Every structure is written in C-alpha cells, then in structure tokens.
C-alpha cells in the first residue's frame, strides 16, 4: 500500500513538473515572439546613455558616456541592430550620474560574454529571468491552491504591461524581478528547514537590484521583520539560528547599499542611494490629484513649477542639474514639499489614502500609465469590486494561508509606507500586481465558500 502511494505521489509530482516546464516554455516563447516583430524599439529615455556608459566600461573608461555615442545609439532603428562599440569616442566623456549604474554594468558584462554589442543581450536576459521566475512561482505555490495559482501563473505569462517592461531597455524590469525573487525565495525558505542557501541567494539577488532601481531599496528590511517573527512564532527555532538566517539574507543588501551610497557620495556629494531626482517625483505625486498649485503630473509642468519658485534655476540646463542630488532644483522642490505638508496636511493625508486605494485596486487610478483615462469610467465598477475583494481575499489568507498572508502583507506594508506619501504610478504597482491578482481570487473563493456554507445550512436546517 505504501509503495502504491509513493508511486502515485511521484506521478503527481512529475505531472506538475511537466506543467511547470510547459509554462516556462510558453512564457519564454510569448516574450520572444512579441520582442522581435512588435516591441523591438521599447526604450526608456535613459537607454541611449546606458548603451554609451556600457561602451565606456567596455573600453576601460569607467562609468562615463559621450554625447555623440548617445546620439548614434538613439538613431539605431531597434534594440537588436547595430554594433554600439563602433560608436566609441574617447574624448569629452562625462560621468553617468543621473541614473543608477546597474543596467550599464549588466550590459557591459553581457557584451564580454556574448559577441552581440547592442541592447539585445540585455533583453534576452530579462526574458530568461522573467520566464524562470514564473516557472519557480508555479513550482513553489501550486500546492497551496492548485486552481488559483495555475490561473495566476497563466495571467503572469500573459500580463502584457509587465511583458512590455520585460522587453524594454529600462530600469523598470528590476523591481518586478526583485519582488518575485523575494516572494519565491522567502516563501521557500519559510516552508523548508534547510533554507540557509536559498536565503543567502535571495539576499544577493536583492542586493544587486538596488544598483538598478531604487523602488525596492528598503523592502528587505520589512522582509527581515517577517523572517524574525515567522521563524520565532511559526517555525519555533532558536534565537541564535534566527539571527544567523536573517544575517545571511540582509548582509548582502546592507553591503550593497553601503557601496552604492559611497559611490553616489563620491561622485555627487550626496549619499542617497537613488537616482538624482527625488523631490521632482514628490511633486509628480502632488500633481496626480487636485492641488492648490494646479499642477499636473507631467515632467514639463513640474520643471516649469520649479523654475517659477526659484528663477536661479533658469541659469542651469537639465544636464547640469542632473549631476548632483544637491542641485538648486531639488533643494527648491524639497523646501516646497515641506511647506505643502505643513500648509495642506489634509491634502497630504487624503493623497496617502488615495494612493493606498490605488495600490489595492489599480482600476481606481484615473490618468495614469497603468489604466488609460478613456477607460476609467468603464472600469470604475470593476475597481470598486476589486477593492472589496482585496479585503476579503486578505482575510481568507489570514485565516487559511498564514505564510502567504504574512509574506503578501509585508510587501504591501512596504509599498504603502514607501509610496503612500510619495508617488504611485503603474511602474510602482506592476511589480506586485501578481499578488493583487491571487488576493482577488481568494476573495472570490471566500464568497463562494460562504455561499456554499449558507446553502448547506439551509438544506440541513430547513425552516419549519
């Protein structure tokens, strides 16, 4: 009998492994098919500077770019054409300071490994990593609820806004990579006693993403709180072992933050481990909703707003200001931000609740890059339903799936705290959108379960 059961379990495991591999291939194939014929020209405004900085690194010039290289790369028709090394110009190189150095570092390393000297290797890497993470997501979570996590995996494979960022030369791929790495790695670690290696690898991968995009910089510290309490109260392991495991995860992150802060301080005079503009994004958040300045959430509007506040800004070009976070433009907006919070605390608090609501249900966001404004009125009822489904889903997880609940809650609390007061757009929401999806589905499951219970009670105890 035991032999039969073991064979049955082996067959079931094999069948789910086959499904997972099929999902991996489907994810990879869809992204490759969309990449080449349709979305081969997707680039952020930093992309050409990334390419030029990678040339500088490749040629031993450090993290520097050249304006003529930037111009030449910007005129290459797509991401998989041309040989960027042919554009190399040794003279008049400038330090790459406006953005973080991670993407150029990756691109240069890929050129050393693959003899294709354009953006294609970076896109291939992003497609491969995204597909592998989707495969691992299904492999780790399908046992928790086979139907729901199969549906979520399919939706992740077909999530076109996320795919678009995977196929784009940008920094926006790395937050979704970071969230998935942590969601999968931490869940696996908390479910298995022999988890030290996985925790360490998760910490290293998280540490690297800090050099690419600052959205998830301080998420690991929320994760450490989760690790401590979960190990202590659910896994019930000794304090020394808990500290050892937490250090394995967080130490690479702390070292990475320190190195990036040192690099930024040395080059810009400011140790903030982010790209140059921060308070500019704060006022983009102010412009998302009604405000006393009639400010719109557009870069040009915010730039003009800053110049009206301080005419000294007119003496500098955007290129000059982008070289340091201590520039007069950022200082002016920082002072104005403090004034806004003190003078209009009700608007500040209102905006916090608005942003949290949008993160819970993205359909409630009007005029963002996530939902087109023309569809807002049509999707508003869905947004309201999704808002309530989220609370029902989180309640269901709290009662029935404590690991998934606490892991999801840690990620939500981080984004609520980091962006509730600041700025929320599609690029903030998309990294954890897969969590929203399964929470909504668990909310639907909660309703169905309650309806079944009500019917069963009605049939068991009919009215006399």
C-alpha positions as CSV (number, residue, x, y, z in Angstrom):
1,X,0.0,0.0,0.0
2,X,2.8,2.4,0.9
3,X,4.6,1.6,-2.4
4,X,1.4,2.4,-4.3
5,X,1.0,5.7,-2.5
6,X,4.6,6.6,-3.2
7,X,4.3,5.8,-6.9
8,X,1.1,7.9,-7.0
9,X,2.8,10.9,-5.4
10,X,5.7,10.5,-7.8
11,X,3.4,10.5,-10.8
12,X,1.5,13.6,-9.4
13,X,4.8,15.4,-8.9
14,X,6.0,14.5,-12.3
15,X,2.8,15.8,-13.9
16,X,3.1,19.1,-12.2
17,X,6.7,19.4,-13.1
18,X,5.7,18.8,-16.8
19,X,3.1,21.5,-16.4
20,X,5.6,23.9,-14.9
21,X,8.1,23.3,-17.7
22,X,5.3,23.8,-20.3
23,X,4.5,27.1,-18.6
24,X,8.2,28.1,-18.6
25,X,8.4,27.4,-22.4
26,X,5.2,29.3,-23.0
27,X,6.4,32.3,-21.1
28,X,9.7,32.4,-22.9
29,X,8.1,31.8,-26.3
30,X,5.5,34.5,-26.0
31,X,8.0,37.1,-24.9
32,X,10.4,36.2,-27.8
33,X,7.6,36.3,-30.3
34,X,6.5,39.7,-29.0
35,X,10.0,41.0,-28.7
36,X,11.2,40.6,-32.3
37,X,8.3,41.5,-34.5
38,X,6.4,44.0,-32.3
39,X,8.2,45.6,-29.4
40,X,11.8,45.8,-30.6
41,X,12.1,49.6,-30.1
42,X,11.0,49.9,-26.5
43,X,13.4,52.2,-24.7
44,X,13.4,54.5,-21.7
45,X,14.9,58.0,-22.1
46,X,18.0,56.7,-20.3
47,X,18.5,53.8,-22.7
48,X,21.0,55.5,-25.0
49,X,23.0,56.7,-22.0
50,X,23.0,53.1,-20.7
51,X,24.4,52.0,-24.0
52,X,27.1,54.7,-24.1
53,X,28.1,54.1,-20.5
54,X,28.4,50.4,-21.2
55,X,30.8,51.4,-24.1
56,X,32.8,53.4,-21.6
57,X,33.0,50.5,-19.2
58,X,33.9,48.1,-22.0
59,X,36.7,50.4,-23.3
60,X,38.1,50.9,-19.8
61,X,36.7,54.5,-19.4
62,X,34.6,53.7,-16.3
63,X,31.0,54.8,-15.9
64,X,31.2,57.5,-18.5
65,X,29.2,58.4,-21.6
66,X,29.8,60.5,-24.7
67,X,27.1,62.7,-26.2
68,X,28.0,61.6,-29.8
69,X,27.6,57.9,-28.7
70,X,24.3,58.7,-27.1
71,X,23.1,60.4,-30.3
72,X,24.3,57.5,-32.5
73,X,22.6,54.8,-30.3
74,X,19.4,56.8,-30.3
75,X,19.3,56.6,-34.1
76,X,19.7,52.8,-34.3
77,X,16.4,51.6,-35.5
78,X,15.8,48.9,-32.9
79,X,17.2,47.2,-29.8
80,X,18.9,44.3,-31.7
81,X,20.6,46.1,-34.5
82,X,24.0,47.7,-34.8
83,X,27.3,47.3,-33.1
84,X,27.5,50.0,-30.4
85,X,31.3,49.6,-29.9
86,X,31.7,51.2,-33.4
87,X,30.4,54.5,-31.9
88,X,33.2,54.7,-29.3
89,X,34.5,58.2,-28.8
90,X,37.4,58.6,-26.3
91,X,37.1,62.4,-26.0
92,X,34.7,64.5,-24.0
93,X,33.3,61.8,-21.8
94,X,31.0,62.6,-18.9
95,X,30.2,60.7,-15.7
96,X,26.9,58.8,-15.7
97,X,25.2,60.3,-12.6
98,X,21.5,60.9,-13.3
99,X,20.6,57.2,-13.1
100,X,21.9,54.2,-11.2
101,X,24.8,52.2,-12.7
102,X,23.3,48.7,-12.6
103,X,21.9,48.5,-16.2
104,X,25.2,49.7,-17.9
105,X,27.2,47.2,-15.7
106,X,25.0,44.3,-16.8
107,X,25.1,45.3,-20.4
108,X,28.9,45.6,-20.4
109,X,29.2,42.2,-18.7
110,X,26.9,40.6,-21.3
111,X,29.0,42.1,-24.1
112,X,32.0,40.4,-22.6
113,X,30.2,37.1,-22.6
114,X,28.1,37.3,-25.8
115,X,29.6,38.8,-29.1
116,X,26.5,40.9,-29.7
117,X,27.2,44.5,-28.9
118,X,23.8,46.2,-28.7
119,X,20.7,46.0,-26.4
120,X,19.6,42.5,-27.5
121,X,21.6,40.6,-24.8
122,X,20.0,42.7,-22.1
123,X,16.5,41.9,-23.4
124,X,17.3,38.2,-23.7
125,X,18.5,38.1,-20.1
126,X,15.3,39.9,-18.9
127,X,13.1,37.5,-20.9
128,X,15.0,34.5,-19.5
129,X,14.9,35.7,-15.9
130,X,11.2,36.6,-16.1
131,X,10.3,33.2,-17.5
132,X,12.4,31.3,-14.9
133,X,10.8,33.2,-12.1
134,X,7.3,32.4,-13.4
135,X,8.3,28.7,-13.5
136,X,9.6,28.9,-9.9
137,X,6.5,30.7,-8.8
138,X,4.2,28.0,-10.0
139,X,6.5,25.2,-8.7
140,X,6.6,26.7,-5.2
141,X,2.9,27.7,-4.8
142,X,0.8,25.3,-6.8
143,X,0.3,23.1,-3.8
144,X,-1.2,26.0,-1.8
145,X,-4.2,26.2,-4.1
146,X,-3.8,24.4,-7.5
147,X,-6.6,26.2,-9.4
148,X,-5.9,29.7,-8.2
149,X,-2.1,29.6,-8.6
150,X,-2.5,28.0,-12.1
151,X,-4.8,30.8,-13.1
152,X,-2.3,33.4,-11.6
153,X,0.6,31.8,-13.5
154,X,-1.3,31.9,-16.8
155,X,-2.1,35.6,-16.2
156,X,1.5,36.3,-15.3
157,X,2.5,34.7,-18.6
158,X,0.0,36.9,-20.5
159,X,0.4,40.1,-18.4
160,X,1.1,42.5,-21.3
161,X,2.0,45.6,-19.2
162,X,4.6,43.5,-17.3
163,X,5.8,41.9,-20.6
164,X,6.3,45.4,-22.1
165,X,8.7,46.3,-19.3
166,X,10.5,43.0,-19.7
167,X,11.1,43.8,-23.3
168,X,12.2,47.4,-22.7
169,X,15.7,48.8,-22.2
170,X,14.9,50.5,-18.9
171,X,15.2,50.2,-15.2
172,X,11.6,49.1,-14.7
173,X,12.2,45.3,-15.1
174,X,14.3,45.1,-11.9
175,X,11.6,45.9,-9.3
176,X,9.3,43.1,-10.6
177,X,12.4,40.8,-10.6
178,X,13.2,41.8,-7.0
179,X,9.6,41.3,-5.8
180,X,9.3,37.8,-7.4
181,X,12.7,36.8,-6.2
182,X,11.8,37.7,-2.6
183,X,8.3,36.3,-2.8
184,X,9.5,32.9,-4.1
185,X,12.8,32.8,-2.1
186,X,11.4,33.8,1.2
187,X,8.3,31.6,0.9
188,X,10.5,28.6,0.0
189,X,12.8,29.4,2.9
190,X,10.0,29.6,5.5
191,X,8.5,26.3,4.2
192,X,11.7,24.4,4.5
193,X,14.1,23.8,7.4
194,X,17.2,23.6,5.2
195,X,16.9,27.1,3.8
196,X,20.1,28.9,4.5
197,X,21.5,28.7,1.0
198,X,18.2,29.9,-0.6
199,X,18.1,32.8,1.9
200,X,21.6,33.8,1.0
201,X,21.0,33.6,-2.8
202,X,17.8,35.7,-2.3
203,X,19.8,38.3,-0.4
204,X,22.4,38.5,-3.1
205,X,19.9,38.9,-5.9
206,X,18.0,41.5,-3.9
207,X,21.3,43.3,-3.2
208,X,22.0,43.6,-6.9
209,X,18.7,45.1,-7.9
210,X,19.5,48.1,-5.6
211,X,22.0,49.2,-8.2
212,X,19.3,49.1,-11.0
213,X,16.2,50.7,-9.4
214,X,15.5,52.3,-6.1
215,X,11.8,51.4,-5.8
216,X,12.6,48.3,-3.7
217,X,15.7,49.6,-1.8
218,X,14.2,49.2,1.7
219,X,11.9,46.2,1.1
220,X,14.5,43.8,2.5
221,X,14.2,45.4,6.0
222,X,10.4,44.7,6.0
223,X,11.2,41.2,5.0
224,X,13.7,40.8,7.9
225,X,10.8,41.6,10.3
226,X,8.7,38.9,8.7
227,X,11.6,36.4,8.9
228,X,12.1,37.1,12.6
229,X,8.5,36.7,13.7
230,X,7.8,33.8,11.4
231,X,10.9,31.8,12.4
232,X,10.1,32.6,16.1
233,X,6.4,32.0,16.3
234,X,5.6,29.6,13.5
235,X,8.9,27.6,12.9
236,X,9.9,28.0,16.6
237,X,13.6,27.9,16.1
238,X,16.3,29.2,18.5
239,X,17.1,32.9,18.6
240,X,20.8,32.4,17.5
241,X,19.7,30.4,14.5
242,X,17.1,33.1,13.6
243,X,19.8,35.8,13.7
244,X,22.1,33.7,11.6
245,X,19.5,33.2,8.9
246,X,18.5,36.8,8.9
247,X,22.1,37.9,8.6
248,X,22.5,35.6,5.6
249,X,19.7,37.4,3.8
250,X,20.2,41.0,4.9
251,X,24.1,41.3,4.9
252,X,24.5,41.3,1.1
253,X,21.7,44.0,1.0
254,X,23.4,46.2,3.6
255,X,26.8,45.9,1.9
256,X,25.3,46.7,-1.5
257,X,23.5,49.8,-0.1
258,X,26.7,51.0,1.6
259,X,28.7,50.5,-1.6
260,X,26.1,52.4,-3.7
261,X,25.9,55.2,-1.1
262,X,29.7,55.5,-1.1
263,X,29.7,55.6,-4.9
264,X,27.0,58.2,-5.0
265,X,28.6,60.4,-2.3
266,X,32.0,60.3,-4.0
267,X,30.5,61.3,-7.4
268,X,27.7,63.6,-6.4
269,X,28.3,64.8,-2.8
270,X,25.1,63.1,-1.7
271,X,25.0,59.6,-0.2
272,X,21.3,59.0,-1.1
273,X,21.3,55.6,-2.9
274,X,18.9,56.7,-5.6
275,X,19.0,58.5,-8.9
276,X,19.4,62.2,-8.9
277,X,15.8,63.4,-8.9
278,X,13.7,62.6,-5.8
279,X,11.6,65.7,-4.9
280,X,10.7,66.1,-8.6
281,X,8.8,62.8,-8.2
282,X,7.2,64.0,-5.0
283,X,5.5,66.8,-6.9
284,X,4.6,64.4,-9.7
285,X,2.6,62.8,-6.8
286,X,1.1,66.1,-5.8
287,X,0.0,66.6,-9.4
288,X,-1.8,63.2,-9.5
289,X,-4.7,64.7,-7.6
290,X,-6.3,68.2,-7.2
291,X,-3.9,70.6,-5.6
292,X,-3.6,74.3,-4.8
293,X,-0.9,74.8,-7.5
294,X,-3.0,73.5,-10.4
295,X,0.0,71.2,-11.0
296,X,-0.3,68.2,-13.4
297,X,1.7,65.0,-13.0
298,X,3.9,65.8,-16.0
299,X,7.7,66.3,-16.0
300,X,7.4,69.6,-18.1
301,X,4.8,71.0,-15.7
302,X,6.9,70.2,-12.6
303,X,10.0,71.6,-14.2
304,X,8.3,74.9,-15.0
305,X,6.8,74.9,-11.5
306,X,10.3,74.7,-10.0
307,X,11.6,77.5,-12.2
308,X,8.7,79.8,-11.1
309,X,9.6,79.0,-7.5
310,X,13.3,79.9,-8.0
311,X,14.4,81.9,-11.1
312,X,18.0,81.0,-10.3
313,X,17.2,77.5,-11.8
314,X,17.0,79.1,-15.2
315,X,20.8,79.6,-15.2
316,X,21.3,75.8,-15.4
317,X,20.5,73.2,-18.0
318,X,18.8,69.9,-17.1
319,X,22.1,68.2,-17.9
320,X,24.0,70.3,-15.4
321,X,21.3,69.9,-12.7
322,X,21.2,66.1,-13.1
323,X,24.9,65.7,-12.0
324,X,24.0,66.0,-8.3
325,X,21.0,65.5,-5.9
326,X,22.2,68.6,-4.1
327,X,21.3,70.8,-7.1
328,X,19.3,74.0,-6.7
329,X,16.2,72.5,-8.4
330,X,16.0,69.6,-5.9
331,X,16.6,71.8,-2.9
332,X,13.9,74.2,-4.1
333,X,11.3,71.5,-4.5
334,X,12.3,69.9,-1.2
335,X,11.6,73.2,0.7
336,X,8.3,73.5,-1.2
337,X,7.4,69.9,-0.3
338,X,7.9,70.7,3.4
339,X,5.7,73.8,3.0
340,X,3.0,71.7,1.2
341,X,2.8,69.1,4.1
342,X,2.7,71.8,6.8
343,X,0.2,74.1,5.0
344,X,-2.1,71.4,3.5
345,X,-1.9,68.4,5.8
346,X,-5.5,67.4,4.9
347,X,-4.5,67.1,1.2
348,X,-1.3,65.2,2.1
349,X,-3.3,62.7,4.2
350,X,-6.0,62.5,1.6
351,X,-3.4,61.7,-1.1
352,X,-2.0,58.9,1.1
353,X,-5.3,57.2,1.3
354,X,-5.9,57.7,-2.4
355,X,-2.6,56.1,-3.3
356,X,-3.1,53.1,-0.9
357,X,-6.6,52.6,-2.5
358,X,-5.0,52.7,-6.0
359,X,-2.3,50.1,-4.9
360,X,-5.1,47.9,-3.6
361,X,-7.2,48.3,-6.8
362,X,-5.3,49.8,-9.8
363,X,-8.6,50.2,-11.7
364,X,-9.3,53.2,-9.4
365,X,-6.4,55.2,-10.9
366,X,-7.5,57.8,-13.4
367,X,-5.0,59.3,-15.8
368,X,-2.0,57.1,-15.1
369,X,0.2,54.9,-17.3
370,X,-1.5,51.8,-15.9
371,X,-5.1,52.4,-17.0
372,X,-5.9,54.7,-20.0
373,X,-8.1,57.7,-18.9
374,X,-10.6,56.9,-21.7
375,X,-11.4,53.5,-20.0
376,X,-11.6,54.8,-16.4
377,X,-15.4,55.2,-16.3
378,X,-15.9,51.8,-17.8
379,X,-13.5,50.1,-15.4
380,X,-14.5,52.0,-12.3
381,X,-17.2,49.5,-11.2
382,X,-14.6,46.7,-11.6
383,X,-12.2,48.8,-9.5
384,X,-14.7,49.1,-6.7
385,X,-15.4,45.4,-6.7
386,X,-11.7,44.6,-6.8
387,X,-11.2,46.9,-3.8
388,X,-13.6,44.9,-1.6
389,X,-12.4,41.6,-3.0
390,X,-8.9,42.5,-1.8
391,X,-10.0,42.8,1.8
392,X,-12.0,39.6,1.6
393,X,-9.0,37.8,0.0
394,X,-6.6,39.1,2.6
395,X,-9.0,37.9,5.4
396,X,-9.3,34.5,3.8
397,X,-5.5,34.2,3.6
398,X,-5.1,35.3,7.2
399,X,-7.5,32.5,8.3
400,X,-6.3,29.8,6.0
401,X,-2.8,30.5,4.4
402,X,-0.7,32.3,7.1
403,X,2.6,32.1,5.2
404,X,1.1,33.7,2.0
405,X,-0.8,36.2,4.1
406,X,2.2,37.5,6.1
407,X,4.5,37.5,3.1
408,X,2.0,39.4,1.0
409,X,1.2,41.8,3.9
410,X,4.9,42.6,4.3
411,X,5.2,43.6,0.7
412,X,2.0,45.6,0.8
413,X,3.0,47.4,4.0
414,X,6.3,48.3,2.4
415,X,4.7,49.8,-0.7
416,X,2.0,51.6,1.4
417,X,4.7,53.1,3.6
418,X,7.2,54.0,0.8
419,X,4.8,55.3,-1.8
420,X,1.6,56.2,0.1
421,X,3.1,59.6,0.9
422,X,5.1,60.0,-2.2
423,X,4.1,58.9,-5.7
424,X,2.3,55.9,-7.3
425,X,2.1,55.0,-11.0
426,X,1.9,51.8,-13.0
427,X,5.7,51.1,-12.6
428,X,5.2,51.0,-8.8
429,X,2.1,48.8,-8.9
430,X,3.2,46.3,-11.7
431,X,5.9,44.6,-9.6
432,X,3.4,43.3,-7.1
433,X,0.4,43.0,-9.4
434,X,0.6,39.2,-9.3
435,X,-0.1,39.4,-5.6
436,X,-3.2,41.6,-6.2
437,X,-4.5,39.0,-8.7
438,X,-4.4,36.0,-6.4
439,X,-5.7,38.1,-3.4
440,X,-8.7,39.0,-5.6
441,X,-9.2,35.3,-6.5
442,X,-9.0,34.3,-2.9
443,X,-11.7,37.0,-2.2
444,X,-13.9,35.3,-4.8
445,X,-13.2,31.9,-3.2
446,X,-14.2,33.3,0.2
447,X,-17.5,34.5,-1.2
448,X,-18.1,31.1,-2.9
449,X,-17.2,29.2,0.3
450,X,-19.7,31.3,2.3
451,X,-22.4,30.8,-0.2
452,X,-21.9,27.0,-0.1
453,X,-22.0,27.1,3.7
454,X,-25.2,29.0,3.6
455,X,-26.8,26.6,1.2
456,X,-25.6,23.6,3.2
457,X,-27.0,25.1,6.4
458,X,-30.3,25.9,4.7
459,X,-30.6,22.3,3.4
460,X,-29.6,20.8,6.8
461,X,-31.8,23.1,8.9
462,X,-34.9,23.8,6.7
463,X,-37.4,26.3,8.1
464,X,-40.3,24.6,9.8
